[in-house]
Amino acid sequence: MTTDLTPTTDKQRYIILDALRGFALFGIILANFPEFGLWTFLSSSEQAAMPSAEIDRIVRFSQYLFVDAKFYGIFSMLFGIGFSIILSHAFERGGNGIFLFYRRMSILVCIALLHLLCLWSGDILLLYALMGMLLPPVYHFSNRALLITACILIFIPIGLDLYQELNGVSFSAPIVDAWWTRANSYGITEQNFATWLRDSESYSGVHQFLMQGAIERMYEFVDGHRPMKVLGLFMIGYYIGRNKLYAKIEERRVDLKKLFCWTLAIGFPTSLLYAYSAVNGHAWGLTVHSLLYAVSALPFALCYMSGMALLYLNNQDSRFFYYLSLPGRMALTNYIGQSVIGIILFYGIGFGLGLRYGLASIEFIAVLVFAFQMFFSHFWMKYFKFGPLEWVWRMLTYGKWLNPKR
């Protein structure tokens, strides 16, 4: 048996997975660009004073309804699917799949740290890499054990938030103190927080914001119990991948229809309640908000995934899925590329468009940027097998030169 470990080839790929990655990237840019545009940093009164405030409120509610947590959920489950594929391919070739996976995750940690500290403090890759390192121990879990463990991880945060609410404590309070201590040491205050990146005319100012932002990101992870949620979603994705459900969608058409209907019936009304709670400052309390998050995000993410699979089955010759799959084939490049484009467009070291536009306009810009990424991905993949960052990541993972050209 050979021990030659090589990356997935074109013939081994499933277009539905790449299309779902592309779809997830579209949702991620919609979720992230309001922060790049600095609109998210404005106070509610400042947002209300903008000329587009009325339509922005509608767009914000729609964000919480259709985007928030759903697309990162899709991306997380796809990560779990990817883990199962890496292991299966490695073991088929007789290689040490666990070692290969840890090497891959270690490289991703390095990429994520560079992204977090040099480009954008809203990075999710670091958490993905660290939580991904916890996946190999579940390799021998039964399907039942996988799903039960995943559900426990996704619902534990509700109990933690109930404990905080009943006892008036905050697990993230020490991180908040450290965050503002670091921010204040640079001269970043609540008064200039929203304008800092727009007014910074050199990268040093941006880097100062990113350094305090890295601590803020740790606060967001702890406050939102994100590690447990991500690991739970990884396990669901691993279940899908291990059973190769993505390769059997034609024979599971009836099951997909049932999944779509049930998750829509659960996810849409609970997402409506979640969106109302979010735009009204957790109107029913932290615990209820956490519960609504859990019962809306996962079902709606599965609704999107099953719906896309059904659309693909009915339109397998459509160019839509082909073009959507191209950004998904170079997801790492496009994810980090969104950060680079956001900096160029909105920060003071670029065009300085931050705070000039309301939420609706920023989201329109996000759509245009993703359209550009689809065009760029189409052009790039005509001549190369991998995206530029995927190429580097794969070579470091497999420890050998890979010819990127077709």
DANOR-V361554 format. One record per residue. RES is the residue in one letter. OMEGA is omega in radians with two decimals (none if undefined). BURIAL is + if it has 9 or more other ideal C-beta (glycine too) atoms within 8 Angstrom, else -. Layout:
res-><RES RES>
omega-><OMEGA OMEGA>
burial-><BURIAL BURIAL>
This chain:
res-><M T T D L T P T T D K Q R Y I I L D A L R G F A L F G I I L A N F P E F G L W T F L S S S E Q A A M P S A E I D R I V R F S Q Y L F V D A K F Y G I F S M L F G I G F S I I L S H A F E R G G N G I F L F Y R R M S I L V C I A L L H L L C L W S G D I L L L Y A L M G M L L P P V Y H F S N R A L L I T A C I L I F I P I G L D L Y Q E L N G V S F S A P I V D A W W T R A N S Y G I T E Q N F A T W L R D S E S Y S G V H Q F L M Q G A I E R M Y E F V D G H R P M K V L G L F M I G Y Y I G R N K L Y A K I E E R R V D L K K L F C W T L A I G F P T S L L Y A Y S A V N G H A W G L T V H S L L Y A V S A L P F A L C Y M S G M A L L Y L N N Q D S R F F Y Y L S L P G R M A L T N Y I G Q S V I G I I L F Y G I G F G L G L R Y G L A S I E F I A V L V F A F Q M F F S H F W M K Y F K F G P L E W V W R M L T Y G K W L N P K R>
omega-><-3.09 3.05 3.14 -3.12 3.13 -3.13 3.13 3.11 -3.13 -3.08 -3.12 -3.05 3.04 -3.02 -3.13 3.12 3.12 3.11 3.10 3.07 3.09 3.10 3.11 3.10 3.09 3.10 -3.12 3.12 3.06 3.14 -2.99 -3.02 3.04 3.07 3.05 3.12 3.07 3.12 -3.12 -3.09 3.14 3.04 -3.13 3.13 3.10 3.08 -3.12 -3.11 -3.11 -3.12 -3.09 -2.99 -3.07 3.13 3.10 3.12 3.11 3.14 -3.14 3.11 3.13 3.07 3.14 -3.11 -2.96 -2.97 -2.97 3.10 -3.08 -3.05 3.04 3.05 3.09 -3.12 -3.13 3.12 3.08 3.07 3.10 3.08 3.13 3.09 -3.12 3.14 3.12 -3.12 -3.09 3.13 -3.12 -3.12 3.06 -3.13 3.10 -3.12 3.11 -3.07 -3.14 3.13 3.14 -3.14 3.14 3.08 3.12 -3.13 3.12 3.09 3.12 3.06 -3.14 3.11 -3.11 3.13 3.08 3.12 -3.11 -3.00 -3.07 -3.07 -3.03 -3.09 3.09 -3.08 3.06 -3.04 -3.12 3.11 3.11 -3.11 -3.12 3.11 3.10 3.14 3.11 -3.07 -3.08 3.12 -3.13 -3.08 -3.08 3.06 2.99 3.10 3.14 3.14 3.10 -3.07 3.11 3.12 3.12 -3.13 3.10 -3.13 -3.11 -3.06 3.08 -3.13 3.11 3.10 3.11 3.11 3.06 3.11 3.13 -3.09 -3.11 -3.05 3.10 -3.13 3.10 3.13 -3.04 -3.07 3.13 3.13 3.09 3.12 3.13 3.13 -3.08 3.03 3.11 -3.13 -3.12 3.12 3.09 -3.07 3.10 -3.11 3.09 -3.11 -3.10 -3.09 -3.07 -3.04 -3.02 -3.08 3.10 -3.06 3.14 -3.11 3.08 -3.10 -3.13 3.09 3.09 -3.11 3.07 3.12 -3.13 -3.13 3.07 3.12 3.10 3.09 3.08 -3.14 3.08 3.06 -3.14 3.12 -3.12 -3.09 -3.14 -3.13 -3.01 -3.12 -3.13 -3.14 -3.12 -3.14 3.08 3.11 3.06 -3.10 3.08 3.09 3.12 3.07 3.12 -3.10 -3.11 3.12 3.10 3.13 3.12 -3.13 -3.06 -3.02 3.13 -3.13 3.13 -3.10 -3.14 3.11 3.11 3.11 3.12 3.13 3.13 -3.09 -3.12 -3.12 3.04 -3.13 3.12 -2.99 -3.06 3.14 3.12 3.07 3.04 3.12 3.10 3.14 3.11 3.13 -3.08 -3.09 3.13 3.02 3.14 -3.01 -3.10 3.11 -3.06 -3.07 3.13 3.11 3.13 3.09 3.14 3.07 -3.06 -3.05 3.11 -3.01 -3.11 3.11 -3.12 3.08 3.09 3.07 3.09 -3.07 3.13 3.10 3.10 3.12 3.12 3.08 3.13 3.13 -3.12 -3.08 -3.04 3.12 -3.10 3.08 -3.13 -3.11 3.09 -3.11 3.11 -3.11 -3.06 3.04 3.13 3.13 3.08 -3.02 -3.13 3.12 -3.09 3.10 3.12 3.07 3.08 3.10 -3.14 -3.14 3.11 3.11 -3.11 -3.07 -2.86 -3.06 -3.11 3.11 3.08 -3.13 3.06 -3.10 -3.13 3.12 3.09 -3.01 3.06 -3.04 -3.10 -3.14 3.13 3.13 3.06 3.07 3.12 3.11 3.13 3.14 3.13 3.07 3.07 3.14 3.07 3.13 3.14 -3.14 3.10 3.13 -3.07 -3.05 3.03 -3.02 -3.06 -3.14 -3.06 2.92 -3.08 3.13 3.07 3.13 3.12 -3.12 -3.12 3.13 3.10 3.13 -3.05 3.03 3.12 3.13 3.07 3.11 -3.07 -3.04 3.07 none>
burial-><- - - - - - - - - - - - + - + + + + + + + + + + + + + + + + + + + + + + + + + - - + - - - + + - - + - + + - + + + - + + + + + + + - + + + + + + + + + + + + + + + + + + + + + + + + + - + - + - + + - + + + + + + + + + + - + + + + + + + - + + + - + - + + + + + + + + + + + + - + - - - - + - + + + - + + + + + + + + + + - + + + + + + - - - - - - + - - + + - + + - - + + + - + - + - - - + + + + + + + + + - - - - + + + + + + + + + + + + + + + + + + + - + + + + + + + + + + + + + + + + + + - - + + - - + - - + + - - + + - + + - + + + - + + + - + + + + + + + + + + - - + - - - + + + + + + + + + + + + + + + + + + + + + + + + + + + + - + - - - - - + + + + + + + + + + + + + + + + + + + + + + + + + + + + + + - - + + + - + + + + + + + - + + + - + + - + + + - - + + - + + - - + + + + + + + + - + + + + + + - - - + - - - ->
